[in-house]
């Protein structure tokens, strides 16, 4: 289901289900992040649903995301959009450090160690092949930076969340680049809109 026009990066509350047919395969990305084969297999077969709550607290925007993967424990991904480092322990990805902010694509700068091609992908200008043109629907997106801080995984990950028109329908997407041990994987994840959430 297409996302309605009122659902934006400044009003993201709602439910979103992973659309595997429209998304890039996530297996290579998860492998580069040190996720074992058994968990990757579950994720490849299971339904994945995000419940998102966006709200303002103390004049700062928060985005809380609960992810349910059938067959695995649910995970919590809370972001404060102030570009300040925060620590968390994820049930799948382990101990991490992250920061996030709202940013205009026209003013976006790559945080990670990547190439011009990685930056073009994250800005929504190209698909993962580096050749096919694409774009985010509007200028304002969420930039999220995460790095592993435990277990020797050593990966770094940059994401841009926004909305794109795919096959004529407006979709919530996450563009993700993961770097680890000299390797890089680019992945676009596409979601179906499953209904409104409540803004706190």
Beta strands, then each sheet from edge to edge (+ up, - down):
strand 1: 14-18
strand 2: 48-57
strand 3: 60-69
strand 4: 75-80
strand 5: 86-90
strand 6: 94-104
strand 7: 140-148
strand 8: 156-166
strand 9: 169-180
strand 10: 183-196
sheet 1: 4+ 3- 2+ 1- 10+ 9- 8+ 7- 6+ 5-
end
